Amino acid sequence: MTKWEVRLWNDLKGKKMYGFKVRRQYGIKNYVIDFYCHKLKLAIEIDGDIHYFNEKIKKDREKDDFLKSEGVKVIRIENLDFEEDYEGVIIHLEDIFKERAKEIKIEIEEKA
């Protein structure tokens, strides 16, 4: 895992995000997702520099299309976003978790 994946994992593991269990390096069919919340059907992908190469862009698009066809919401965050404003990314993810829970009608635990 990259340093940003390690840091993000520390903020997601142990049901720290509104009580939702998040797994890392989770496999669905032939794809591995950086972070996945099964209950919300929410995939979080962290994109480094390699994701800007044409072949990787194509593979990412195929992966996203497959996951969406399975009802999974895919969120992609660039490493640069973490470097520029890590706390802002966490706030953004909190909003995404809340919105996704609302979309699929699941109650969330408010943070203390």
LOVOMAR-764483 format. One record per atom (N, C-alpha, C): residue in one letter; x, y, z. Coordinates in pm, whole numbers, padded with zeros to 5 digits, always signed. Example, Ala and Ser with C-alpha at 12.3 -4.5 7.8 and 13.67 -1.06 7.14 Angstrom:
2
+----+--------+--------+--------+
: aa :      u :      v :      w :
+----+--------+--------+--------+
:  a : +01319 : -00569 : +00780 :
:  a : +01230 : -00450 : +00780 :
:  a : +01320 : -00330 : +00780 :
:  s : +01285 : -00225 : +00708 :
:  s : +01367 : -00106 : +00714 :
:  s : +01290 : +00003 : +00787 :
+----+--------+--------+--------+
This chain:
112
+----+--------+--------+--------+
: aa :      u :      v :      w :
+----+--------+--------+--------+
:  m : +00084 : -00118 : +00000 :
:  m : +00000 : +00000 : +00000 :
:  m : +00089 : +00125 : +00000 :
:  t : +00039 : +00227 : -00067 :
:  t : +00111 : +00354 : -00069 :
:  t : +00093 : +00423 : +00067 :
:  k : +00169 : +00528 : +00091 :
:  k : +00157 : +00598 : +00220 :
:  k : +00017 : +00655 : +00237 :
:  w : -00046 : +00697 : +00129 :
:  w : -00182 : +00752 : +00139 :
:  w : -00284 : +00643 : +00166 :
:  e : -00263 : +00527 : +00106 :
:  e : -00353 : +00414 : +00134 :
:  e : -00341 : +00370 : +00280 :
:  v : -00219 : +00370 : +00332 :
:  v : -00197 : +00333 : +00472 :
:  v : -00268 : +00433 : +00563 :
:  r : -00250 : +00559 : +00534 :
:  r : -00313 : +00664 : +00618 :
:  r : -00465 : +00656 : +00609 :
:  l : -00516 : +00640 : +00488 :
:  l : -00661 : +00630 : +00472 :
:  l : -00715 : +00505 : +00542 :
:  w : -00643 : +00395 : +00530 :
:  w : -00686 : +00271 : +00595 :
:  w : -00700 : +00294 : +00746 :
:  n : -00609 : +00368 : +00805 :
:  n : -00618 : +00398 : +00948 :
:  n : -00744 : +00476 : +00983 :
:  d : -00796 : +00554 : +00889 :
:  d : -00918 : +00632 : +00912 :
:  d : -01045 : +00555 : +00875 :
:  l : -01031 : +00442 : +00807 :
:  l : -01149 : +00365 : +00766 :
:  l : -01168 : +00236 : +00845 :
:  k : -01059 : +00174 : +00887 :
:  k : -01069 : +00043 : +00953 :
:  k : -01138 : +00056 : +01088 :
:  g : -01186 : -00057 : +01137 :
:  g : -01250 : -00059 : +01267 :
:  g : -01383 : +00014 : +01270 :
:  k : -01450 : +00017 : +01156 :
:  k : -01583 : +00080 : +01145 :
:  k : -01582 : +00227 : +01187 :
:  k : -01471 : +00296 : +01159 :
:  k : -01458 : +00437 : +01197 :
:  k : -01544 : +00531 : +01113 :
:  m : -01586 : +00485 : +00997 :
:  m : -01667 : +00570 : +00909 :
:  m : -01814 : +00537 : +00931 :
:  y : -01875 : +00604 : +01027 :
:  y : -02018 : +00589 : +01058 :
:  y : -02059 : +00446 : +01088 :
:  g : -01968 : +00367 : +01140 :
:  g : -02000 : +00230 : +01178 :
:  g : -01999 : +00130 : +01064 :
:  f : -01960 : +00172 : +00945 :
:  f : -01956 : +00081 : +00830 :
:  f : -01823 : +00009 : +00822 :
:  k : -01829 : -00122 : +00802 :
:  k : -01708 : -00202 : +00785 :
:  k : -01652 : -00177 : +00646 :
:  v : -01525 : -00146 : +00640 :
:  v : -01455 : -00124 : +00513 :
:  v : -01343 : -00226 : +00506 :
:  r : -01330 : -00289 : +00391 :
:  r : -01222 : -00385 : +00369 :
:  r : -01121 : -00324 : +00272 :
:  r : -00998 : -00370 : +00285 :
:  r : -00896 : -00321 : +00189 :
:  r : -00856 : -00435 : +00098 :
:  q : -00814 : -00398 : -00022 :
:  q : -00773 : -00496 : -00123 :
:  q : -00878 : -00606 : -00136 :
:  y : -01000 : -00564 : -00163 :
:  y : -01115 : -00655 : -00170 :
:  y : -01138 : -00697 : -00315 :
:  g : -01157 : -00826 : -00336 :
:  g : -01175 : -00878 : -00472 :
:  g : -01321 : -00900 : -00508 :
:  i : -01358 : -00854 : -00626 :
:  i : -01488 : -00883 : -00686 :
:  i : -01458 : -00931 : -00827 :
:  k : -01495 : -01058 : -00853 :
:  k : -01461 : -01124 : -00980 :
:  k : -01311 : -01112 : -01001 :
:  n : -01270 : -01056 : -01116 :
:  n : -01127 : -01046 : -01148 :
:  n : -01066 : -00913 : -01106 :
:  y : -01137 : -00835 : -01028 :
:  y : -01091 : -00701 : -00991 :
:  y : -01062 : -00691 : -00843 :
:  v : -00958 : -00613 : -00810 :
:  v : -00925 : -00585 : -00672 :
:  v : -00950 : -00437 : -00649 :
:  i : -01026 : -00409 : -00542 :
:  i : -01064 : -00272 : -00508 :
:  i : -00979 : -00229 : -00389 :
:  d : -00927 : -00107 : -00394 :
:  d : -00842 : -00058 : -00285 :
:  d : -00916 : -00066 : -00151 :
:  f : -01036 : -00007 : -00145 :
:  f : -01118 : -00009 : -00024 :
:  f : -01262 : -00032 : -00065 :
:  y : -01332 : -00118 : +00010 :
:  y : -01469 : -00153 : -00028 :
:  y : -01557 : -00168 : +00095 :
:  c : -01673 : -00104 : +00090 :
:  c : -01776 : -00119 : +00193 :
:  c : -01890 : -00199 : +00131 :
:  h : -01901 : -00325 : +00173 :
:  h : -02000 : -00416 : +00116 :
:  h : -02143 : -00369 : +00144 :
:  k : -02169 : -00324 : +00265 :
:  k : -02304 : -00283 : +00302 :
:  k : -02354 : -00168 : +00215 :
:  l : -02265 : -00076 : +00180 :
:  l : -02302 : +00038 : +00096 :
:  l : -02277 : +00013 : -00052 :
:  k : -02213 : -00099 : -00083 :
:  k : -02169 : -00125 : -00221 :
:  k : -02094 : -00002 : -00274 :
:  l : -01989 : +00033 : -00199 :
:  l : -01910 : +00151 : -00227 :
:  l : -01763 : +00113 : -00240 :
:  a : -01706 : +00145 : -00356 :
:  a : -01565 : +00119 : -00383 :
:  a : -01488 : +00250 : -00383 :
:  i : -01374 : +00250 : -00316 :
:  i : -01287 : +00368 : -00315 :
:  i : -01154 : +00326 : -00374 :
:  e : -01117 : +00394 : -00481 :
:  e : -00992 : +00366 : -00552 :
:  e : -00899 : +00485 : -00535 :
:  i : -00773 : +00457 : -00503 :
:  i : -00671 : +00560 : -00489 :
:  i : -00582 : +00553 : -00612 :
:  d : -00579 : +00663 : -00687 :
:  d : -00507 : +00664 : -00814 :
:  d : -00375 : +00741 : -00804 :
:  g : -00267 : +00669 : -00829 :
:  g : -00134 : +00729 : -00837 :
:  g : -00099 : +00761 : -00981 :
:  d : +00026 : +00793 : -01003 :
:  d : +00072 : +00835 : -01135 :
:  d : +00048 : +00731 : -01244 :
:  i : +00056 : +00603 : -01210 :
:  i : +00039 : +00497 : -01310 :
:  i : -00098 : +00503 : -01377 :
:  h : -00195 : +00560 : -01310 :
:  h : -00332 : +00563 : -01362 :
:  h : -00350 : +00664 : -01476 :
:  y : -00242 : +00736 : -01512 :
:  y : -00250 : +00832 : -01622 :
:  y : -00202 : +00774 : -01755 :
:  f : -00153 : +00650 : -01753 :
:  f : -00110 : +00586 : -01876 :
:  f : -00232 : +00529 : -01948 :
:  n : -00231 : +00537 : -02081 :
:  n : -00347 : +00497 : -02161 :
:  n : -00399 : +00357 : -02130 :
:  e : -00309 : +00261 : -02117 :
:  e : -00353 : +00123 : -02090 :
:  e : -00421 : +00113 : -01954 :
:  k : -00366 : +00181 : -01855 :
:  k : -00425 : +00179 : -01721 :
:  k : -00559 : +00253 : -01719 :
:  i : -00568 : +00362 : -01792 :
:  i : -00694 : +00436 : -01802 :
:  i : -00802 : +00345 : -01859 :
:  k : -00766 : +00268 : -01962 :
:  k : -00862 : +00175 : -02024 :
:  k : -00905 : +00067 : -01924 :
:  k : -00808 : +00009 : -01852 :
:  k : -00840 : -00095 : -01755 :
:  k : -00924 : -00040 : -01640 :
:  d : -00893 : +00081 : -01595 :
:  d : -00973 : +00143 : -01489 :
:  d : -01117 : +00165 : -01534 :
:  r : -01133 : +00208 : -01658 :
:  r : -01268 : +00231 : -01712 :
:  r : -01346 : +00100 : -01719 :
:  e : -01281 : -00007 : -01764 :
:  e : -01346 : -00139 : -01770 :
:  e : -01385 : -00185 : -01630 :
:  k : -01295 : -00167 : -01534 :
:  k : -01323 : -00204 : -01395 :
:  k : -01442 : -00125 : -01341 :
:  d : -01440 : +00006 : -01362 :
:  d : -01549 : +00092 : -01314 :
:  d : -01682 : +00053 : -01378 :
:  d : -01680 : +00027 : -01507 :
:  d : -01803 : -00012 : -01578 :
:  d : -01858 : -00143 : -01522 :
:  f : -01769 : -00239 : -01498 :
:  f : -01814 : -00367 : -01441 :
:  f : -01874 : -00345 : -01303 :
:  l : -01803 : -00272 : -01216 :
:  l : -01852 : -00250 : -01081 :
:  l : -01986 : -00177 : -01082 :
:  k : -02000 : -00078 : -01167 :
:  k : -02128 : -00007 : -01177 :
:  k : -02239 : -00099 : -01223 :
:  s : -02207 : -00192 : -01312 :
:  s : -02309 : -00288 : -01359 :
:  s : -02353 : -00381 : -01245 :
:  e : -02269 : -00393 : -01143 :
:  e : -02300 : -00475 : -01025 :
:  e : -02367 : -00392 : -00915 :
:  g : -02393 : -00265 : -00946 :
:  g : -02459 : -00177 : -00848 :
:  g : -02364 : -00112 : -00749 :
:  v : -02235 : -00117 : -00779 :
:  v : -02134 : -00059 : -00690 :
:  v : -02105 : +00084 : -00733 :
:  k : -02107 : +00175 : -00636 :
:  k : -02067 : +00313 : -00662 :
:  k : -01915 : +00320 : -00649 :
:  v : -01850 : +00380 : -00748 :
:  v : -01704 : +00387 : -00751 :
:  v : -01660 : +00532 : -00730 :
:  i : -01572 : +00550 : -00633 :
:  i : -01513 : +00680 : -00606 :
:  i : -01364 : +00669 : -00633 :
:  r : -01311 : +00760 : -00712 :
:  r : -01167 : +00763 : -00741 :
:  r : -01109 : +00890 : -00682 :
:  i : -01001 : +00874 : -00610 :
:  i : -00932 : +00987 : -00548 :
:  i : -00786 : +00982 : -00591 :
:  e : -00734 : +01094 : -00634 :
:  e : -00595 : +01099 : -00677 :
:  e : -00503 : +01122 : -00557 :
:  n : -00383 : +01065 : -00564 :
:  n : -00284 : +01087 : -00459 :
:  n : -00261 : +01236 : -00433 :
:  l : -00261 : +01314 : -00539 :
:  l : -00238 : +01458 : -00528 :
:  l : -00342 : +01523 : -00437 :
:  d : -00466 : +01475 : -00443 :
:  d : -00571 : +01529 : -00357 :
:  d : -00536 : +01510 : -00209 :
:  f : -00480 : +01393 : -00177 :
:  f : -00439 : +01366 : -00039 :
:  f : -00324 : +01458 : +00002 :
:  e : -00229 : +01477 : -00089 :
:  e : -00114 : +01561 : -00058 :
:  e : -00155 : +01706 : -00035 :
:  e : -00251 : +01754 : -00114 :
:  e : -00293 : +01893 : -00104 :
:  e : -00384 : +01920 : +00015 :
:  d : -00472 : +01825 : +00049 :
:  d : -00570 : +01851 : +00155 :
:  d : -00627 : +01719 : +00207 :
:  y : -00548 : +01649 : +00287 :
:  y : -00592 : +01519 : +00338 :
:  y : -00723 : +01531 : +00416 :
:  e : -00732 : +01625 : +00505 :
:  e : -00852 : +01641 : +00587 :
:  e : -00974 : +01671 : +00500 :
:  g : -00955 : +01748 : +00395 :
:  g : -01063 : +01778 : +00301 :
:  g : -01113 : +01653 : +00232 :
:  v : -01021 : +01562 : +00199 :
:  v : -01060 : +01435 : +00136 :
:  v : -01142 : +01351 : +00234 :
:  i : -01103 : +01349 : +00360 :
:  i : -01177 : +01273 : +00461 :
:  i : -01319 : +01329 : +00475 :
:  i : -01331 : +01460 : +00480 :
:  i : -01464 : +01523 : +00489 :
:  i : -01547 : +01487 : +00367 :
:  h : -01484 : +01488 : +00250 :
:  h : -01553 : +01450 : +00125 :
:  h : -01601 : +01305 : +00133 :
:  l : -01516 : +01215 : +00184 :
:  l : -01554 : +01075 : +00198 :
:  l : -01667 : +01058 : +00299 :
:  e : -01664 : +01133 : +00407 :
:  e : -01775 : +01128 : +00504 :
:  e : -01906 : +01163 : +00435 :
:  d : -01903 : +01267 : +00352 :
:  d : -02024 : +01307 : +00277 :
:  d : -02069 : +01197 : +00183 :
:  i : -01974 : +01132 : +00117 :
:  i : -02007 : +01024 : +00024 :
:  i : -02071 : +00908 : +00099 :
:  f : -02015 : +00871 : +00214 :
:  f : -02073 : +00761 : +00293 :
:  f : -02216 : +00796 : +00333 :
:  k : -02239 : +00919 : +00378 :
:  k : -02373 : +00961 : +00420 :
:  k : -02469 : +00961 : +00301 :
:  e : -02425 : +01015 : +00188 :
:  e : -02511 : +01018 : +00068 :
:  e : -02544 : +00878 : +00020 :
:  r : -02444 : +00791 : +00019 :
:  r : -02466 : +00654 : -00029 :
:  r : -02563 : +00581 : +00064 :
:  a : -02548 : +00599 : +00194 :
:  a : -02640 : +00537 : +00290 :
:  a : -02782 : +00586 : +00265 :
:  k : -02796 : +00713 : +00241 :
:  k : -02928 : +00771 : +00213 :
:  k : -02986 : +00714 : +00084 :
:  e : -02902 : +00701 : -00020 :
:  e : -02946 : +00647 : -00149 :
:  e : -03005 : +00507 : -00135 :
:  i : -02941 : +00425 : -00052 :
:  i : -02988 : +00287 : -00040 :
:  i : -03065 : +00263 : +00090 :
:  k : -03104 : +00375 : +00153 :
:  k : -03193 : +00372 : +00270 :
:  k : -03138 : +00292 : +00388 :
:  i : -03018 : +00327 : +00429 :
:  i : -02954 : +00266 : +00545 :
:  i : -02927 : +00377 : +00646 :
:  e : -02965 : +00351 : +00770 :
:  e : -02940 : +00446 : +00878 :
:  e : -02790 : +00448 : +00910 :
:  i : -02739 : +00565 : +00942 :
:  i : -02598 : +00575 : +00978 :
:  i : -02585 : +00611 : +01125 :
:  e : -02469 : +00573 : +01181 :
:  e : -02434 : +00612 : +01316 :
:  e : -02368 : +00748 : +01308 :
:  e : -02421 : +00844 : +01380 :
:  e : -02357 : +00975 : +01383 :
:  e : -02225 : +00965 : +01459 :
:  k : -02127 : +01039 : +01411 :
:  k : -01996 : +01038 : +01477 :
:  k : -02003 : +01113 : +01608 :
:  a : -01925 : +01065 : +01704 :
:  a : -01925 : +01128 : +01836 :
:  a : -01843 : +01256 : +01836 :
+----+--------+--------+--------+
